[in-house]
Amino acid sequence: MRLRHIEIFHAIYTTGSITNAAKMLHVSQPSVSKVLSHAELQLGFNLFERVKGRLIPTDEAEMLFDEVDKIYQQMRAIKNTAENIKKSEFGAISLGVTPALGFDAIPGVIADYHRDYPNVTFDIQTLHNDAVLQALLEHKCDLAVLFSPNSMPGISTKTLSQSELVIVYPKEKFPHCPEKLTLSQVCEDEFIDISDSGPLGDMLWARIMEENIAFNASIKVQTYFIAARLVARGLGICVVDRFTAQGNLADNVAIASFDPPLTFSVSAVHLENRSLSKVIDEFLPYLSKGISST
């Protein structure tokens, strides 16, 4: 039996007549009769008998109906799922994010989105800039959110917001808690160095060279949030992105912008030759709004 045969057979069996089946399926009675005749011809036996103006299922139809009903329910599930996907009510988002956005920004974005689209599932992984291209090519993620990504062939970039590097320092160092500082004002303090920190590290290094600053750095870490936590332990000052600084605040530390500021872009990237799903298109405005407000 073809899928159309199953649909017609199920409708006649459950409604008891060709007229009712036609109404339920929004088709003409002759078309229902034609499909039924074709189904019986292919099967080699009758499915219904006419008794006093009603169609009564044959014994063969009774034996067949349970299996047909299973397929019919699956067809309905497929149709409903397709409708829900069209409405962005179902779907999946595979998202790669730079670790700093995992403290507050991305959880806040997903919470806002999830309230409106509770049936969309997420697969979230942290990525550094140097690993994002491979992750996209291997389809480990559909979309990645990074700080100041380099231009890459085959990758489309959408700027979501601007942010900045900040100085995280102990409040006892500057009790008046200035909102802006220069490197020369903190160069005598122990500097917690962050190695291999990508484009943001390059930006900081360029400012250090420009101002001819020499730091005393006896502690080197791989991760921004560890540097911020070390500052809270009184071990020096560090330079991190504002997302990390705000996500790791302590009562005894403060944050200052650079003077002049060191800004960078926060961007979403994806493969140019792979169109984004409807759910990701719906997610992007939430992403842009959430990151901009953090």
C-alpha positions as CSV (number, residue, x, y, z in Angstrom):
1,M,0.0,0.0,0.0
2,R,1.1,3.5,-0.8
3,L,1.0,6.3,1.8
4,R,-2.1,7.8,0.0
5,H,-3.8,4.4,0.2
6,I,-3.1,4.2,3.9
7,E,-4.5,7.7,4.5
8,I,-7.7,7.0,2.6
9,F,-8.2,3.5,4.1
10,H,-7.7,4.9,7.6
11,A,-10.1,7.7,7.0
12,I,-12.9,5.5,5.7
13,Y,-12.3,2.9,8.4
14,T,-12.5,5.4,11.2
15,T,-15.4,7.6,9.8
16,G,-17.5,4.7,8.3
17,S,-18.1,6.3,4.9
18,I,-16.5,7.8,1.8
19,T,-18.5,11.0,2.3
20,N,-17.1,11.5,5.9
21,A,-13.6,10.5,4.8
22,A,-13.7,13.1,2.0
23,K,-14.8,15.8,4.4
24,M,-12.1,14.9,6.9
25,L,-9.4,14.9,4.2
26,H,-10.8,18.0,2.4
27,V,-11.0,16.2,-0.9
28,S,-13.8,15.1,-3.3
29,Q,-15.8,11.9,-2.8
30,P,-14.8,10.6,-6.3
31,S,-11.1,11.0,-5.5
32,V,-11.6,8.9,-2.3
33,S,-13.4,6.2,-4.2
34,K,-10.8,6.1,-6.9
35,V,-7.9,5.8,-4.4
36,L,-9.8,3.1,-2.5
37,S,-10.4,1.1,-5.7
38,H,-6.7,1.4,-6.6
39,A,-5.7,0.2,-3.2
40,E,-8.0,-2.9,-3.3
41,L,-6.7,-3.6,-6.8
42,Q,-3.1,-3.6,-5.7
43,L,-3.9,-5.6,-2.5
44,G,-5.9,-8.2,-4.4
45,F,-8.8,-8.2,-1.9
46,N,-11.6,-5.9,-0.9
47,L,-11.3,-3.7,2.2
48,F,-14.9,-2.8,2.6
49,E,-18.4,-4.1,1.8
50,R,-21.5,-2.0,1.4
51,V,-24.2,-2.9,3.9
52,K,-27.4,-0.7,4.0
53,G,-25.5,2.3,2.7
54,R,-22.5,1.9,5.0
55,L,-19.0,0.6,4.3
56,I,-18.2,-2.3,6.6
57,P,-14.6,-3.4,6.9
58,T,-13.9,-6.9,5.6
59,D,-12.0,-9.4,7.7
60,E,-8.9,-8.7,5.7
61,A,-9.3,-4.9,6.5
62,E,-9.7,-5.7,10.3
63,M,-6.4,-7.7,10.2
64,L,-4.7,-4.9,8.3
65,F,-5.9,-1.9,10.3
66,D,-3.6,-2.2,13.4
67,E,-0.5,-2.0,11.2
68,V,-2.0,0.7,9.1
69,D,-2.9,2.7,12.2
70,K,0.8,2.6,13.4
71,I,2.0,4.0,10.1
72,Y,-0.8,6.6,10.1
73,Q,0.1,7.8,13.5
74,Q,3.7,8.1,12.4
75,M,2.6,10.1,9.4
76,R,0.7,12.5,11.7
77,A,3.7,12.9,13.9
78,I,5.9,13.8,10.9
79,K,3.3,16.3,9.7
80,N,3.0,17.9,13.2
81,T,6.8,18.0,13.6
82,A,7.2,19.7,10.2
83,E,4.6,22.3,11.2
84,N,6.4,22.9,14.5
85,I,9.7,23.3,12.8
86,K,8.1,25.8,10.4
87,K,6.9,27.7,13.5
88,S,10.4,27.4,15.1
89,E,8.8,25.5,18.0
90,F,11.1,22.5,17.6
91,G,14.7,22.2,16.5
92,A,18.3,22.0,17.7
93,I,21.0,24.6,18.1
94,S,24.6,23.5,18.2
95,L,26.6,26.4,19.6
96,G,30.3,27.0,20.2
97,V,31.2,29.9,22.5
98,T,34.4,31.5,23.7
99,P,34.8,30.5,27.4
100,A,34.4,34.0,28.8
101,L,30.8,34.2,27.5
102,G,29.9,31.1,29.6
103,F,29.8,32.9,32.9
104,D,26.7,35.1,32.4
105,A,26.2,36.2,28.8
106,I,25.3,32.9,27.1
107,P,23.3,31.4,30.0
108,G,21.2,34.6,30.1
109,V,20.6,34.5,26.3
110,I,19.6,30.9,26.4
111,A,17.3,31.4,29.4
112,D,15.5,34.3,27.5
113,Y,15.2,32.2,24.3
114,H,14.1,29.1,26.1
115,R,11.2,30.8,27.7
116,D,9.8,31.6,24.3
117,Y,10.9,28.4,22.5
118,P,11.0,25.7,25.2
119,N,11.1,22.8,22.7
120,V,14.4,23.9,21.0
121,T,17.3,21.8,22.3
122,F,20.9,23.1,22.8
123,D,24.3,21.5,22.5
124,I,26.9,24.1,23.8
125,Q,30.6,23.7,23.8
126,T,33.5,26.1,24.6
127,L,35.9,26.9,21.8
128,H,39.0,29.0,21.4
129,N,39.5,31.0,18.2
130,D,42.1,28.7,16.8
131,A,39.8,25.7,17.0
132,V,36.6,27.2,15.6
133,L,37.2,26.6,11.9
134,Q,37.8,22.9,12.4
135,A,34.7,22.6,14.7
136,L,32.6,24.2,12.0
137,L,34.0,22.1,9.2
138,E,33.4,18.9,11.2
139,H,29.8,20.1,12.0
140,K,30.5,20.0,15.7
141,C,28.7,23.3,15.9
142,D,26.5,25.3,13.5
143,L,27.3,28.7,15.0
144,A,30.2,30.0,17.1
145,V,30.5,33.2,19.1
146,L,34.0,34.6,19.4
147,F,36.0,37.6,20.4
148,S,37.6,39.5,17.5
149,P,37.7,36.5,15.1
150,N,40.2,36.7,12.2
151,S,38.9,36.6,8.7
152,M,38.8,33.0,7.4
153,P,38.0,31.7,3.9
154,G,34.6,30.1,3.7
155,I,33.5,31.6,7.0
156,S,30.7,34.3,7.3
157,T,31.0,36.7,10.2
158,K,28.3,38.8,11.9
159,T,29.2,41.4,14.5
160,L,26.9,41.2,17.5
161,S,28.4,43.8,19.8
162,Q,31.5,45.6,21.0
163,S,33.3,44.9,24.3
164,E,36.6,45.8,25.9
165,L,39.6,44.6,27.8
166,V,39.7,45.8,31.4
167,I,42.1,45.9,34.3
168,V,41.1,43.9,37.3
169,Y,42.8,45.2,40.5
170,P,42.5,44.9,44.3
171,K,40.5,47.7,45.8
172,E,43.2,48.4,48.4
173,K,45.4,49.4,45.5
174,F,43.0,52.2,44.5
175,P,40.5,52.8,47.3
176,H,38.6,55.4,45.3
177,C,38.0,52.7,42.6
178,P,38.8,54.6,39.4
179,E,36.8,53.6,36.4
180,K,39.7,54.2,34.0
181,L,43.4,53.3,34.4
182,T,46.5,53.4,32.3
183,L,49.1,50.6,32.2
184,S,51.7,53.0,33.7
185,Q,49.5,53.3,36.8
186,V,49.7,49.6,37.5
187,C,53.0,48.5,36.0
188,E,54.7,48.2,39.4
189,D,52.2,45.7,40.6
190,E,52.6,41.9,40.2
191,F,51.1,41.1,36.8
192,I,49.2,37.9,36.3
193,D,50.1,36.9,32.7
194,I,47.8,35.1,30.4
195,S,49.7,33.1,27.7
196,D,48.4,32.1,24.3
197,S,45.3,34.3,24.6
198,G,44.8,34.9,20.9
199,P,43.7,38.2,19.3
200,L,43.0,39.9,22.7
201,G,46.4,39.0,23.9
202,D,47.9,40.5,20.7
203,M,45.9,43.7,21.4
204,L,47.2,44.0,24.9
205,W,50.8,43.3,23.8
206,A,50.6,46.1,21.2
207,R,49.5,48.5,23.9
208,I,52.3,47.4,26.2
209,M,54.9,47.9,23.4
210,E,53.3,51.3,22.5
211,E,53.7,52.6,26.0
212,N,57.0,50.9,26.6
213,I,55.8,49.2,29.8
214,A,57.7,46.4,31.6
215,F,55.7,44.2,33.9
216,N,56.8,41.9,36.7
217,A,55.0,38.6,36.0
218,S,55.9,35.6,38.1
219,I,52.5,33.9,37.6
220,K,51.3,32.8,34.2
221,V,47.9,31.1,33.5
222,Q,46.1,29.7,30.5
223,T,42.6,30.9,31.3
224,Y,41.2,34.4,31.9
225,F,38.9,33.4,34.8
226,I,41.8,31.9,36.8
227,A,43.7,35.2,36.5
228,A,40.6,37.1,37.8
229,R,40.3,34.7,40.7
230,L,44.0,35.1,41.6
231,V,43.5,38.9,41.8
232,A,40.8,38.2,44.3
233,R,43.4,36.3,46.3
234,G,45.6,39.4,46.4
235,L,48.2,38.1,44.1
236,G,48.4,41.1,41.7
237,I,46.4,42.6,38.8
238,C,45.3,41.2,35.5
239,V,43.9,42.2,32.1
240,V,40.8,40.3,30.9
241,D,37.7,40.9,28.8
242,R,34.8,42.6,30.6
243,F,32.6,39.5,30.4
244,T,35.1,37.5,32.4
245,A,35.7,40.4,34.9
246,Q,32.0,40.8,35.6
247,G,31.4,37.1,35.8
248,N,34.2,36.7,38.5
249,L,33.6,39.8,40.7
250,A,34.7,39.6,44.3
251,D,34.1,42.1,47.1
252,N,37.7,43.1,47.3
253,V,38.4,43.7,43.6
254,A,37.3,46.4,41.1
255,I,37.3,46.8,37.3
256,A,38.7,49.7,35.3
257,S,38.6,50.4,31.6
258,F,41.8,51.3,29.8
259,D,42.6,54.9,29.1
260,P,42.3,55.1,26.1
261,P,40.0,52.0,25.8
262,L,41.0,48.7,24.2
263,T,37.9,47.5,22.4
264,F,37.1,44.5,20.3
265,S,34.1,42.9,18.5
266,V,32.0,40.0,19.6
267,S,31.0,38.1,16.5
268,A,29.0,35.1,15.4
269,V,30.6,33.0,12.7
270,H,29.3,30.1,10.6
271,L,30.1,28.3,7.3
272,E,29.2,30.3,4.2
273,N,28.1,27.3,2.2
274,R,25.8,26.0,5.0
275,S,22.6,27.9,5.5
276,L,21.5,28.6,9.0
277,S,18.4,26.8,10.2
278,K,15.2,28.7,11.0
279,V,15.7,28.2,14.8
280,I,19.2,29.8,14.6
281,D,17.8,32.7,12.6
282,E,15.2,33.1,15.4
283,F,18.0,32.8,18.0
284,L,20.4,35.4,16.6
285,P,18.4,38.5,17.8
286,Y,18.3,37.1,21.3
287,L,22.0,36.5,21.1
288,S,22.8,40.0,19.9
289,K,20.5,41.6,22.5
290,G,21.8,39.5,25.4
291,I,25.5,40.1,24.6
292,S,25.0,43.8,24.0
293,S,23.4,44.2,27.4
294,T,26.0,42.3,29.4
